[in-house]
């Protein structure tokens, strides 16, 4: 998956030791460039920590991400892990991810369908035009 957003700040740096050796992870907080922006905490591991130190607040970045969840003692934890950053040039227009890039779209919906097309049409006898 891919996410585009502006850097808000660097988050916590965590270090530890595992059976495979030392590890480090750091949070990178971004805000998406959608009509209704979302704040997302990206998890960057050892090989990306050096790269994110050069990001400035307000800089637009594009990240290839993987979302994974795991359960521990009856509680679920979700990580948005980065596996690659792509620069977003100042000369190229920064394209915000469409809602269908952030969420799975229904199979019948066209790729460029606006968000309101995701809801089924209202019943003919219904006076209320809300989809829920």
C-alpha positions as CSV (number, residue, x, y, z in Angstrom):
1,X,0.0,0.0,0.0
2,X,1.0,3.6,-0.4
3,X,0.4,6.7,1.7
4,X,1.2,10.3,1.0
5,X,1.4,13.0,3.7
6,X,3.2,15.9,5.4
7,X,5.6,15.2,8.2
8,X,4.3,16.4,11.5
9,X,7.1,15.2,13.8
10,X,9.4,12.3,14.8
11,X,8.0,10.2,17.6
12,X,9.5,7.9,20.1
13,X,12.7,6.0,19.5
14,X,12.7,2.5,21.0
15,X,15.7,0.2,21.2
16,X,16.0,-3.4,22.4
17,X,17.7,-6.7,22.1
18,X,16.3,-9.9,20.6
19,X,17.6,-13.4,19.9
20,X,18.7,-12.0,16.5
21,X,20.6,-9.1,17.9
22,X,19.9,-5.4,18.7
23,X,17.0,-3.6,17.1
24,X,15.7,0.0,16.9
25,X,12.4,1.5,15.8
26,X,11.1,5.1,15.6
27,X,7.7,6.6,15.0
28,X,7.2,9.1,12.2
29,X,3.9,11.1,12.5
30,X,2.4,12.3,9.2
31,X,-0.9,14.0,8.2
32,X,-2.5,12.8,5.0
33,X,-3.5,15.3,2.3
34,X,-7.1,14.3,1.8
35,X,-10.3,16.4,2.1
36,X,-10.5,15.2,5.7
37,X,-6.8,14.7,6.7
38,X,-5.9,11.8,9.0
39,X,-2.9,11.7,11.3
40,X,-1.0,8.4,10.9
41,X,1.9,7.0,13.0
42,X,4.3,5.2,10.8
43,X,6.8,2.7,12.3
44,X,10.3,2.9,10.9
45,X,12.8,0.1,11.7
46,X,16.6,0.2,12.0
47,X,17.5,0.7,8.3
48,X,15.1,3.7,7.9
49,X,15.8,5.6,11.1
50,X,18.8,7.4,9.5
51,X,16.7,8.4,6.5
52,X,13.8,9.9,8.5
53,X,16.2,12.1,10.5
54,X,16.5,14.3,7.4
55,X,12.7,14.9,7.1
56,X,11.6,18.4,8.0
57,X,8.1,19.2,9.5
58,X,5.8,20.1,6.6
59,X,7.8,18.1,4.0
60,X,5.6,15.9,1.8
61,X,6.6,12.2,1.6
62,X,5.2,9.1,0.0
63,X,5.7,5.8,1.9
64,X,5.2,2.2,0.9
65,X,3.6,0.6,3.9
66,X,2.4,-2.7,5.3
67,X,-0.3,-2.8,7.9
68,X,-0.2,-5.7,10.4
69,X,-2.0,-6.6,13.6
70,X,-1.1,-9.1,16.4
71,X,-2.8,-10.2,19.5
72,X,-1.2,-10.4,23.0
73,X,-3.0,-11.3,26.2
74,X,-6.4,-10.6,24.6
75,X,-5.5,-7.2,23.3
76,X,-4.8,-6.3,19.6
77,X,-1.9,-4.1,18.5
78,X,-1.7,-2.7,14.9
79,X,1.5,-1.3,13.2
80,X,1.8,0.7,10.0
81,X,5.3,-0.4,9.0
82,X,7.3,1.5,6.3
83,X,9.4,-0.5,3.9
84,X,10.3,2.3,1.5
85,X,10.1,6.1,1.2
86,X,9.7,7.9,-2.2
87,X,10.5,11.6,-2.4
88,X,7.7,13.9,-3.5
89,X,9.3,16.6,-5.6
90,X,8.5,20.3,-5.1
91,X,8.0,20.7,-8.8
92,X,5.6,17.8,-9.2
93,X,2.1,18.3,-7.8
94,X,1.6,16.3,-4.7
95,X,-1.2,13.9,-5.3
96,X,-3.2,13.0,-2.2
97,X,-4.3,9.4,-1.9
98,X,-7.9,8.8,-2.9
99,X,-10.1,7.1,-0.3
100,X,-9.9,3.9,-2.3
101,X,-6.2,3.8,-1.8
102,X,-6.6,3.9,2.0
103,X,-9.6,1.4,2.1
104,X,-10.6,-1.5,0.1
105,X,-13.2,-0.6,-2.5
106,X,-16.2,-2.8,-3.4
107,X,-15.5,-4.9,-6.5
108,X,-18.4,-3.2,-8.4
109,X,-17.1,0.3,-7.8
110,X,-15.0,1.9,-10.5
111,X,-11.4,2.9,-9.5
112,X,-12.1,6.6,-9.6
113,X,-15.6,6.6,-8.0
114,X,-16.2,9.3,-5.4
115,X,-16.9,8.2,-1.8
116,X,-20.6,8.7,-2.0
117,X,-20.9,6.0,-4.8
118,X,-19.8,3.4,-2.2
119,X,-23.3,3.4,-0.6
120,X,-26.2,1.4,-2.2
121,X,-29.0,3.6,-3.6
122,X,-31.8,4.4,-1.2
123,X,-35.1,2.5,-1.4
124,X,-37.6,4.1,-3.8
125,X,-40.2,4.4,-1.0
126,X,-37.8,6.0,1.5
127,X,-38.0,9.7,2.2
128,X,-34.7,9.8,4.0
129,X,-31.7,10.2,1.7
130,X,-29.1,9.1,4.2
131,X,-27.4,5.8,3.4
132,X,-27.7,4.5,7.0
